[in-house]
Amino acid sequence: MAGGCAIFCTIMSGVAVPLLLFFGLLCLNESPMIEIPVHMKPDAGKGCFAAAFLYAGTFLYAYSKMQAAAEKAK
């Protein structure tokens, strides 16, 4: 079961990192695709980059647990 949770977290984190980086770039460039007030976009962009960094850490941790579960199963 732990291997399944690690796989799920790895996939979710792998999707979240590029998506949050993209959202962060859109916010920092004050893109009209992100519908928040313009004065809030720089802070939102920084928040997206911080969240992407945290998700990258989650990805690395979950991937290591996934590999450990695969080694244990052998």
Jmol script that loads the backbone (N, CA, C; Angstrom):
load data "model"
ATOM      1  N   MET A   1       0.815  -1.205   0.000  1.00  0.00           N
ATOM      2  CA  MET A   1       0.000   0.000   0.000  1.00  0.00           C
ATOM      3  C   MET A   1       0.850   1.256   0.000  1.00  0.00           C
ATOM      4  N   ALA A   2       1.953   1.231   0.741  1.00  0.00           N
ATOM      5  CA  ALA A   2       2.810   2.419   0.799  1.00  0.00           C
ATOM      6  C   ALA A   2       3.374   2.736  -0.575  1.00  0.00           C
ATOM      7  N   GLY A   3       3.637   1.711  -1.361  1.00  0.00           N
ATOM      8  CA  GLY A   3       4.131   1.939  -2.713  1.00  0.00           C
ATOM      9  C   GLY A   3       3.109   2.649  -3.581  1.00  0.00           C
ATOM     10  N   GLY A   4       1.830   2.317  -3.410  1.00  0.00           N
ATOM     11  CA  GLY A   4       0.773   2.972  -4.179  1.00  0.00           C
ATOM     12  C   GLY A   4       0.630   4.440  -3.830  1.00  0.00           C
ATOM     13  N   CYS A   5       0.739   4.754  -2.541  1.00  0.00           N
ATOM     14  CA  CYS A   5       0.667   6.161  -2.116  1.00  0.00           C
ATOM     15  C   CYS A   5       1.858   6.938  -2.657  1.00  0.00           C
ATOM     16  N   ALA A   6       3.030   6.322  -2.646  1.00  0.00           N
ATOM     17  CA  ALA A   6       4.224   6.990  -3.158  1.00  0.00           C
ATOM     18  C   ALA A   6       4.097   7.246  -4.658  1.00  0.00           C
ATOM     19  N   ILE A   7       3.538   6.290  -5.378  1.00  0.00           N
ATOM     20  CA  ILE A   7       3.334   6.476  -6.819  1.00  0.00           C
ATOM     21  C   ILE A   7       2.361   7.619  -7.067  1.00  0.00           C
ATOM     22  N   PHE A   8       1.265   7.649  -6.315  1.00  0.00           N
ATOM     23  CA  PHE A   8       0.279   8.723  -6.462  1.00  0.00           C
ATOM     24  C   PHE A   8       0.908  10.089  -6.179  1.00  0.00           C
ATOM     25  N   CYS A   9       1.653  10.196  -5.081  1.00  0.00           N
ATOM     26  CA  CYS A   9       2.285  11.475  -4.734  1.00  0.00           C
ATOM     27  C   CYS A   9       3.333  11.883  -5.762  1.00  0.00           C
ATOM     28  N   THR A  10       4.053  10.915  -6.309  1.00  0.00           N
ATOM     29  CA  THR A  10       5.051  11.221  -7.332  1.00  0.00           C
ATOM     30  C   THR A  10       4.382  11.777  -8.581  1.00  0.00           C
ATOM     31  N   ILE A  11       3.304  11.154  -9.005  1.00  0.00           N
ATOM     32  CA  ILE A  11       2.595  11.625 -10.201  1.00  0.00           C
ATOM     33  C   ILE A  11       1.999  13.007  -9.968  1.00  0.00           C
ATOM     34  N   MET A  12       1.337  13.199  -8.832  1.00  0.00           N
ATOM     35  CA  MET A  12       0.713  14.493  -8.537  1.00  0.00           C
ATOM     36  C   MET A  12       1.758  15.602  -8.447  1.00  0.00           C
ATOM     37  N   SER A  13       2.871  15.323  -7.805  1.00  0.00           N
ATOM     38  CA  SER A  13       3.929  16.325  -7.691  1.00  0.00           C
ATOM     39  C   SER A  13       4.573  16.596  -9.042  1.00  0.00           C
ATOM     40  N   GLY A  14       4.733  15.552  -9.841  1.00  0.00           N
ATOM     41  CA  GLY A  14       5.309  15.724 -11.174  1.00  0.00           C
ATOM     42  C   GLY A  14       4.451  16.590 -12.076  1.00  0.00           C
ATOM     43  N   VAL A  15       3.151  16.547 -11.887  1.00  0.00           N
ATOM     44  CA  VAL A  15       2.239  17.402 -12.656  1.00  0.00           C
ATOM     45  C   VAL A  15       2.211  18.813 -12.073  1.00  0.00           C
ATOM     46  N   ALA A  16       2.257  18.914 -10.753  1.00  0.00           N
ATOM     47  CA  ALA A  16       2.111  20.212 -10.086  1.00  0.00           C
ATOM     48  C   ALA A  16       3.293  21.140 -10.334  1.00  0.00           C
ATOM     49  N   VAL A  17       4.509  20.609 -10.365  1.00  0.00           N
ATOM     50  CA  VAL A  17       5.688  21.477 -10.494  1.00  0.00           C
ATOM     51  C   VAL A  17       5.659  22.287 -11.787  1.00  0.00           C
ATOM     52  N   PRO A  18       5.554  21.673 -12.971  1.00  0.00           N
ATOM     53  CA  PRO A  18       5.534  22.504 -14.184  1.00  0.00           C
ATOM     54  C   PRO A  18       4.306  23.409 -14.271  1.00  0.00           C
ATOM     55  N   LEU A  19       3.166  22.932 -13.764  1.00  0.00           N
ATOM     56  CA  LEU A  19       1.956  23.750 -13.802  1.00  0.00           C
ATOM     57  C   LEU A  19       2.115  25.001 -12.939  1.00  0.00           C
ATOM     58  N   LEU A  20       2.641  24.847 -11.741  1.00  0.00           N
ATOM     59  CA  LEU A  20       2.843  26.000 -10.866  1.00  0.00           C
ATOM     60  C   LEU A  20       3.916  26.936 -11.403  1.00  0.00           C
ATOM     61  N   LEU A  21       4.953  26.388 -12.026  1.00  0.00           N
ATOM     62  CA  LEU A  21       5.961  27.249 -12.651  1.00  0.00           C
ATOM     63  C   LEU A  21       5.341  28.071 -13.774  1.00  0.00           C
ATOM     64  N   PHE A  22       4.467  27.443 -14.556  1.00  0.00           N
ATOM     65  CA  PHE A  22       3.780  28.155 -15.633  1.00  0.00           C
ATOM     66  C   PHE A  22       2.883  29.252 -15.072  1.00  0.00           C
ATOM     67  N   PHE A  23       2.109  28.915 -14.040  1.00  0.00           N
ATOM     68  CA  PHE A  23       1.248  29.923 -13.411  1.00  0.00           C
ATOM     69  C   PHE A  23       2.077  31.063 -12.825  1.00  0.00           C
ATOM     70  N   GLY A  24       3.218  30.744 -12.240  1.00  0.00           N
ATOM     71  CA  GLY A  24       4.088  31.775 -11.687  1.00  0.00           C
ATOM     72  C   GLY A  24       4.608  32.710 -12.754  1.00  0.00           C
ATOM     73  N   LEU A  25       4.998  32.143 -13.899  1.00  0.00           N
ATOM     74  CA  LEU A  25       5.457  32.989 -15.008  1.00  0.00           C
ATOM     75  C   LEU A  25       4.338  33.878 -15.524  1.00  0.00           C
ATOM     76  N   LEU A  26       3.146  33.325 -15.642  1.00  0.00           N
ATOM     77  CA  LEU A  26       2.015  34.136 -16.090  1.00  0.00           C
ATOM     78  C   LEU A  26       1.749  35.290 -15.127  1.00  0.00           C
ATOM     79  N   CYS A  27       1.814  35.008 -13.845  1.00  0.00           N
ATOM     80  CA  CYS A  27       1.559  36.066 -12.859  1.00  0.00           C
ATOM     81  C   CYS A  27       2.644  37.133 -12.891  1.00  0.00           C
ATOM     82  N   LEU A  28       3.904  36.719 -12.961  1.00  0.00           N
ATOM     83  CA  LEU A  28       4.985  37.704 -12.957  1.00  0.00           C
ATOM     84  C   LEU A  28       4.987  38.564 -14.215  1.00  0.00           C
ATOM     85  N   ASN A  29       4.492  38.016 -15.312  1.00  0.00           N
ATOM     86  CA  ASN A  29       4.400  38.791 -16.554  1.00  0.00           C
ATOM     87  C   ASN A  29       3.088  39.561 -16.655  1.00  0.00           C
ATOM     88  N   GLU A  30       2.291  39.527 -15.589  1.00  0.00           N
ATOM     89  CA  GLU A  30       1.000  40.218 -15.526  1.00  0.00           C
ATOM     90  C   GLU A  30       0.095  39.857 -16.706  1.00  0.00           C
ATOM     91  N   SER A  31       0.034  38.565 -16.975  1.00  0.00           N
ATOM     92  CA  SER A  31      -0.783  38.061 -18.072  1.00  0.00           C
ATOM     93  C   SER A  31      -2.270  38.225 -17.768  1.00  0.00           C
ATOM     94  N   PRO A  32      -3.056  38.589 -18.778  1.00  0.00           N
ATOM     95  CA  PRO A  32      -4.507  38.663 -18.566  1.00  0.00           C
ATOM     96  C   PRO A  32      -5.160  37.281 -18.430  1.00  0.00           C
ATOM     97  N   MET A  33      -4.402  36.206 -18.669  1.00  0.00           N
ATOM     98  CA  MET A  33      -4.950  34.858 -18.516  1.00  0.00           C
ATOM     99  C   MET A  33      -5.217  34.520 -17.045  1.00  0.00           C
ATOM    100  N   ILE A  34      -4.541  35.192 -16.133  1.00  0.00           N
ATOM    101  CA  ILE A  34      -4.760  34.995 -14.704  1.00  0.00           C
ATOM    102  C   ILE A  34      -5.630  36.150 -14.223  1.00  0.00           C
ATOM    103  N   GLU A  35      -6.837  35.832 -13.814  1.00  0.00           N
ATOM    104  CA  GLU A  35      -7.814  36.872 -13.487  1.00  0.00           C
ATOM    105  C   GLU A  35      -7.796  37.216 -12.001  1.00  0.00           C
ATOM    106  N   ILE A  36      -6.740  37.916 -11.598  1.00  0.00           N
ATOM    107  CA  ILE A  36      -6.672  38.507 -10.267  1.00  0.00           C
ATOM    108  C   ILE A  36      -6.244  39.956 -10.456  1.00  0.00           C
ATOM    109  N   PRO A  37      -6.455  40.809  -9.465  1.00  0.00           N
ATOM    110  CA  PRO A  37      -6.037  42.202  -9.624  1.00  0.00           C
ATOM    111  C   PRO A  37      -4.543  42.314  -9.940  1.00  0.00           C
ATOM    112  N   VAL A  38      -4.209  43.256 -10.809  1.00  0.00           N
ATOM    113  CA  VAL A  38      -2.833  43.385 -11.299  1.00  0.00           C
ATOM    114  C   VAL A  38      -1.852  43.605 -10.149  1.00  0.00           C
ATOM    115  N   HIS A  39      -2.240  44.366  -9.143  1.00  0.00           N
ATOM    116  CA  HIS A  39      -1.311  44.650  -8.047  1.00  0.00           C
ATOM    117  C   HIS A  39      -1.015  43.413  -7.191  1.00  0.00           C
ATOM    118  N   MET A  40      -1.795  42.352  -7.342  1.00  0.00           N
ATOM    119  CA  MET A  40      -1.575  41.129  -6.574  1.00  0.00           C
ATOM    120  C   MET A  40      -0.771  40.085  -7.347  1.00  0.00           C
ATOM    121  N   LYS A  41      -0.580  40.285  -8.631  1.00  0.00           N
ATOM    122  CA  LYS A  41       0.064  39.266  -9.462  1.00  0.00           C
ATOM    123  C   LYS A  41       1.518  38.982  -9.091  1.00  0.00           C
ATOM    124  N   PRO A  42       2.352  39.982  -8.779  1.00  0.00           N
ATOM    125  CA  PRO A  42       3.736  39.631  -8.403  1.00  0.00           C
ATOM    126  C   PRO A  42       3.811  38.727  -7.166  1.00  0.00           C
ATOM    127  N   ASP A  43       3.002  39.012  -6.157  1.00  0.00           N
ATOM    128  CA  ASP A  43       2.995  38.157  -4.967  1.00  0.00           C
ATOM    129  C   ASP A  43       2.448  36.770  -5.279  1.00  0.00           C
ATOM    130  N   ALA A  44       1.449  36.705  -6.136  1.00  0.00           N
ATOM    131  CA  ALA A  44       0.896  35.406  -6.531  1.00  0.00           C
ATOM    132  C   ALA A  44       1.940  34.592  -7.291  1.00  0.00           C
ATOM    133  N   GLY A  45       2.714  35.260  -8.151  1.00  0.00           N
ATOM    134  CA  GLY A  45       3.772  34.570  -8.886  1.00  0.00           C
ATOM    135  C   GLY A  45       4.823  34.001  -7.951  1.00  0.00           C
ATOM    136  N   LYS A  46       5.222  34.791  -6.957  1.00  0.00           N
ATOM    137  CA  LYS A  46       6.203  34.304  -5.979  1.00  0.00           C
ATOM    138  C   LYS A  46       5.634  33.134  -5.185  1.00  0.00           C
ATOM    139  N   GLY A  47       4.361  33.208  -4.861  1.00  0.00           N
ATOM    140  CA  GLY A  47       3.717  32.102  -4.156  1.00  0.00           C
ATOM    141  C   GLY A  47       3.682  30.829  -4.985  1.00  0.00           C
ATOM    142  N   CYS A  48       3.449  30.989  -6.286  1.00  0.00           N
ATOM    143  CA  CYS A  48       3.448  29.818  -7.178  1.00  0.00           C
ATOM    144  C   CYS A  48       4.833  29.187  -7.247  1.00  0.00           C
ATOM    145  N   PHE A  49       5.877  30.024  -7.315  1.00  0.00           N
ATOM    146  CA  PHE A  49       7.239  29.486  -7.351  1.00  0.00           C
ATOM    147  C   PHE A  49       7.593  28.792  -6.036  1.00  0.00           C
ATOM    148  N   ALA A  50       7.158  29.347  -4.920  1.00  0.00           N
ATOM    149  CA  ALA A  50       7.407  28.711  -3.624  1.00  0.00           C
ATOM    150  C   ALA A  50       6.687  27.363  -3.541  1.00  0.00           C
ATOM    151  N   ALA A  51       5.452  27.320  -4.012  1.00  0.00           N
ATOM    152  CA  ALA A  51       4.702  26.063  -3.999  1.00  0.00           C
ATOM    153  C   ALA A  51       5.344  25.036  -4.931  1.00  0.00           C
ATOM    154  N   ALA A  52       5.849  25.487  -6.088  1.00  0.00           N
ATOM    155  CA  ALA A  52       6.530  24.572  -7.010  1.00  0.00           C
ATOM    156  C   ALA A  52       7.778  23.989  -6.357  1.00  0.00           C
ATOM    157  N   PHE A  53       8.507  24.820  -5.607  1.00  0.00           N
ATOM    158  CA  PHE A  53       9.696  24.344  -4.899  1.00  0.00           C
ATOM    159  C   PHE A  53       9.318  23.281  -3.866  1.00  0.00           C
ATOM    160  N   LEU A  54       8.253  23.518  -3.115  1.00  0.00           N
ATOM    161  CA  LEU A  54       7.809  22.543  -2.121  1.00  0.00           C
ATOM    162  C   LEU A  54       7.325  21.252  -2.779  1.00  0.00           C
ATOM    163  N   TYR A  55       6.622  21.375  -3.892  1.00  0.00           N
ATOM    164  CA  TYR A  55       6.183  20.176  -4.613  1.00  0.00           C
ATOM    165  C   TYR A  55       7.370  19.414  -5.194  1.00  0.00           C
ATOM    166  N   ALA A  56       8.428  20.121  -5.591  1.00  0.00           N
ATOM    167  CA  ALA A  56       9.629  19.435  -6.083  1.00  0.00           C
ATOM    168  C   ALA A  56      10.248  18.603  -4.963  1.00  0.00           C
ATOM    169  N   GLY A  57      10.276  19.149  -3.762  1.00  0.00           N
ATOM    170  CA  GLY A  57      10.762  18.376  -2.618  1.00  0.00           C
ATOM    171  C   GLY A  57       9.888  17.168  -2.340  1.00  0.00           C
ATOM    172  N   THR A  58       8.588  17.347  -2.448  1.00  0.00           N
ATOM    173  CA  THR A  58       7.656  16.232  -2.272  1.00  0.00           C
ATOM    174  C   THR A  58       7.884  15.169  -3.334  1.00  0.00           C
ATOM    175  N   PHE A  59       8.128  15.614  -4.570  1.00  0.00           N
ATOM    176  CA  PHE A  59       8.399  14.672  -5.654  1.00  0.00           C
ATOM    177  C   PHE A  59       9.633  13.831  -5.340  1.00  0.00           C
ATOM    178  N   LEU A  60      10.711  14.477  -4.912  1.00  0.00           N
ATOM    179  CA  LEU A  60      11.946  13.745  -4.621  1.00  0.00           C
ATOM    180  C   LEU A  60      11.749  12.750  -3.475  1.00  0.00           C
ATOM    181  N   TYR A  61      11.042  13.180  -2.438  1.00  0.00           N
ATOM    182  CA  TYR A  61      10.792  12.291  -1.302  1.00  0.00           C
ATOM    183  C   TYR A  61       9.916  11.104  -1.713  1.00  0.00           C
ATOM    184  N   ALA A  62       8.836  11.374  -2.426  1.00  0.00           N
ATOM    185  CA  ALA A  62       7.928  10.300  -2.837  1.00  0.00           C
ATOM    186  C   ALA A  62       8.612   9.350  -3.818  1.00  0.00           C
ATOM    187  N   TYR A  63       9.442   9.906  -4.704  1.00  0.00           N
ATOM    188  CA  TYR A  63      10.157   9.057  -5.661  1.00  0.00           C
ATOM    189  C   TYR A  63      11.134   8.134  -4.933  1.00  0.00           C
ATOM    190  N   SER A  64      11.818   8.669  -3.913  1.00  0.00           N
ATOM    191  CA  SER A  64      12.745   7.818  -3.162  1.00  0.00           C
ATOM    192  C   SER A  64      11.987   6.716  -2.415  1.00  0.00           C
ATOM    193  N   LYS A  65      10.813   7.041  -1.872  1.00  0.00           N
ATOM    194  CA  LYS A  65      10.002   6.023  -1.197  1.00  0.00           C
ATOM    195  C   LYS A  65       9.471   4.992  -2.190  1.00  0.00           C
ATOM    196  N   MET A  66       9.140   5.445  -3.393  1.00  0.00           N
ATOM    197  CA  MET A  66       8.658   4.534  -4.423  1.00  0.00           C
ATOM    198  C   MET A  66       9.768   3.557  -4.823  1.00  0.00           C
ATOM    199  N   GLN A  67      10.981   4.067  -4.963  1.00  0.00           N
ATOM    200  CA  GLN A  67      12.109   3.205  -5.306  1.00  0.00           C
ATOM    201  C   GLN A  67      12.416   2.232  -4.166  1.00  0.00           C
ATOM    202  N   ALA A  68      12.315   2.706  -2.925  1.00  0.00           N
ATOM    203  CA  ALA A  68      12.566   1.832  -1.778  1.00  0.00           C
ATOM    204  C   ALA A  68      11.530   0.715  -1.709  1.00  0.00           C
ATOM    205  N   ALA A  69      10.281   1.030  -2.021  1.00  0.00           N
ATOM    206  CA  ALA A  69       9.235   0.003  -2.018  1.00  0.00           C
ATOM    207  C   ALA A  69       9.483  -1.017  -3.122  1.00  0.00           C
ATOM    208  N   ALA A  70       9.985  -0.553  -4.262  1.00  0.00           N
ATOM    209  CA  ALA A  70      10.282  -1.471  -5.362  1.00  0.00           C
ATOM    210  C   ALA A  70      11.451  -2.386  -5.001  1.00  0.00           C
ATOM    211  N   GLU A  71      12.459  -1.847  -4.326  1.00  0.00           N
ATOM    212  CA  GLU A  71      13.601  -2.664  -3.908  1.00  0.00           C
ATOM    213  C   GLU A  71      13.187  -3.678  -2.837  1.00  0.00           C
ATOM    214  N   LYS A  72      12.310  -3.254  -1.944  1.00  0.00           N
ATOM    215  CA  LYS A  72      11.850  -4.142  -0.877  1.00  0.00           C
ATOM    216  C   LYS A  72      11.023  -5.292  -1.440  1.00  0.00           C
ATOM    217  N   ALA A  73      10.313  -5.044  -2.526  1.00  0.00           N
ATOM    218  CA  ALA A  73       9.463  -6.070  -3.137  1.00  0.00           C
ATOM    219  C   ALA A  73      10.282  -7.137  -3.855  1.00  0.00           C
ATOM    220  N   LYS A  74      11.519  -6.831  -4.180  1.00  0.00           N
ATOM    221  CA  LYS A  74      12.352  -7.813  -4.910  1.00  0.00           C
ATOM    222  C   LYS A  74      12.800  -8.948  -4.045  1.00  0.00           C
TER     223      LYS A  74
END
end "model"
wireframe off; spacefill off
backbone 0.3
color backbone group
